[in-house]
Amino acid sequence: MTQEVFNLPEATVTITFPKQLSMGERPDLEDQLSLLLRRVKRPANKDDEAVN
């Protein structure tokens, strides 16, 4: 397994994924990461609206 760690001002983000992905699995991973980003953005957007 491989880990990518991103240090953000509010938290540390760690993503773990297999070292080898088949060509067929790559689009699935991309889709799942896109969905994750959409879920992460939703609460932030609501918090931003509350401030404005």
RAHU-V348742 format. One record per helix or strand of 2 or more residues. SS is the DSSP state (H for helix, E for strand). FROM is the first residue (numbers start at 1). TO is the last residue. If there is no record, write none. Layout:
# RAHU-V348742
ss & from & to
SS & FROM & TO
SS & FROM & TO
This chain:
# RAHU-V348742
ss & from & to
E & 2 & 7
E & 12 & 17
H & 23 & 51
